[in-house]
Amino acid sequence: MQIQKQVTSPNASSQSYQHDFYPDERGRFGSFGGKFVPESLMTILAELEEAYEASRKDEAFQTELREQLHSYVGRPTTLHYVPRFSELVSPGCKVYLKREDLAHTGAHKINNALGQALLARRMGKKRIIAETGAGQHGVATATVCALLGLECIIYMGELDTQRQSLNVFRMKLLGAEVRSVTSGSRTLKDAINEAIRDWVTNVETTFYLFGTAAGPHPYPRIVRDFQSVIGTEAREQILQQEGRYPDLILACVGGGSNAIGIFYPFADVPDIQLIGVEAGGTELTPGNHASTLVAGRPGVLHGTLSYLLQNDDGQILETQSISAGLDYPGVGPEHSYLKETGRASYVSANDATALRGLQALSRSEGIIPALESSHALGYLLEMGEQGKIPDGSLIIVNLSGRGDKDMLTVAKALNVQL
Ligand SMILES: *Cc1c(COP(=O)(O)O)cnc(C)c1O
């Protein structure tokens, strides 16, 4: 199976951002995206695309999705003004948080997991497989499978099962089977390879519930659409609460699903600045971070053409971050497109900046954010210090998840003995 290959960088100046037409029928966002998969997967992806398109026009499907998002997930999540944190950023600015931490299971991942699980059921597939890194997507998938009575198998790198034993237990409690992957670096990218292998073998019965806005077409599109509920709600809420659009929106970027979920519904409003914050790890040297768009180059990984962390031979580099959920060497192709067209910009925040963001929000507002989301919070604090936040700025940060899962990591990083 072709997993990756090197390509030359697309010509940035040839692309300009277009909102409504992406992805095109080949699954391309500008020159990014597509389906770089073996022949055996092409028909499976075509079947998925057809079923997804049909579900979009199916009123019964859309109604059930809406109702479950409301009564099970707890949507709409609030758009919450944080005055004391705003003060820390810069006097005179106004920061709002989109509270995905309040969604059932404590993060945005459930939005996508629920949508895809309903799609699987509509397609008559009763066996769900998924990959997971830190375990968050595995838990979200196991959760919706329990809700809908679907069989659930989660592929997880052996190293990750050891690092995230609590999430392994959660998934089992929810009725899922967790398969430990011992190939390669025994982490997320190996779990994805193993899940793809299972899918090809069991395609008649099986639906691959992919966790982020990456992978081959139509996944980046499907995940974006299911996560766009975040930005669609936020757009209505900010107009209602402030009577105008925000000047700046920030979100952390791992594979890019929470960020595209809030960016996309605002991207056609020209003057809103969109900033994606990647994990800077300990430092921006190979193997010590996960800042794919900041420090990577285009290439193919897991079926899509996008920015990648790779060495000169095209080998995928190891990643490093205090937040396990941002630890992916690729990124969704729509973000590569937003970067190349200049519609969004991407920056890097290191572990220390994230820790600072987490502590600042906890103390100023009584909200303990996930370490992932804390990258965006910490970066915003730095922008304030550098005088980059004009008076009167209206800002939204996507608070992708709550921090309970990170407490042991944070205590260790702060040298606190529990
Ligand atoms: C998984 C996760 C992320 C990163 O994934 P994206 O697909 O980039 O959103 C961010 N925040 C939280 C809380 C997560 O669990």
Ligand as a Chemical Component Dictionary entry (heavy atoms), coordinates in Angstrom:
data_LIG
# 
_chem_comp.id                   LIG 
_chem_comp.type                 NON-POLYMER 
_chem_comp.pdbx_formal_charge   0 
_chem_comp.three_letter_code    LIG 
# 
loop_
_chem_comp_atom.comp_id 
_chem_comp_atom.atom_id 
_chem_comp_atom.alt_atom_id 
_chem_comp_atom.type_symbol 
_chem_comp_atom.charge 
_chem_comp_atom.model_Cartn_x 
_chem_comp_atom.model_Cartn_y 
_chem_comp_atom.model_Cartn_z 
_chem_comp_atom.pdbx_ordinal 
LIG C1 C1 C 0 -8.277 15.550 19.582 1  
LIG C2 C2 C 0 -8.343 16.888 20.166 2  
LIG C3 C3 C 0 -7.817 18.019 19.495 3  
LIG C4 C4 C 0 -7.075 17.923 18.203 4  
LIG O1 O1 O 0 -7.774 17.399 17.142 5  
LIG P1 P1 P 0 -8.302 18.308 15.935 6  
LIG O2 O2 O 0 -8.781 17.322 14.946 7  
LIG O3 O3 O 0 -7.139 19.120 15.452 8  
LIG O4 O4 O 0 -9.366 19.159 16.494 9  
LIG C5 C5 C 0 -7.977 19.266 20.072 10 
LIG N1 N1 N 0 -8.586 19.415 21.272 11 
LIG C6 C6 C 0 -9.082 18.362 21.951 12 
LIG C7 C7 C 0 -9.743 18.604 23.267 13 
LIG C8 C8 C 0 -8.981 17.070 21.424 14 
LIG O5 O5 O 0 -9.470 16.037 22.113 15 
# 
loop_
_chem_comp_bond.comp_id 
_chem_comp_bond.atom_id_1 
_chem_comp_bond.atom_id_2 
_chem_comp_bond.value_order 
_chem_comp_bond.pdbx_ordinal 
LIG C1 C2 SING 1  
LIG C2 C3 SING 2  
LIG C2 C8 DOUB 3  
LIG C3 C4 SING 4  
LIG C3 C5 DOUB 5  
LIG C4 O1 SING 6  
LIG O1 P1 SING 7  
LIG P1 O2 DOUB 8  
LIG P1 O3 SING 9  
LIG P1 O4 SING 10 
LIG C5 N1 SING 11 
LIG N1 C6 DOUB 12 
LIG C6 C7 SING 13 
LIG C6 C8 SING 14 
LIG C8 O5 SING 15 
# 
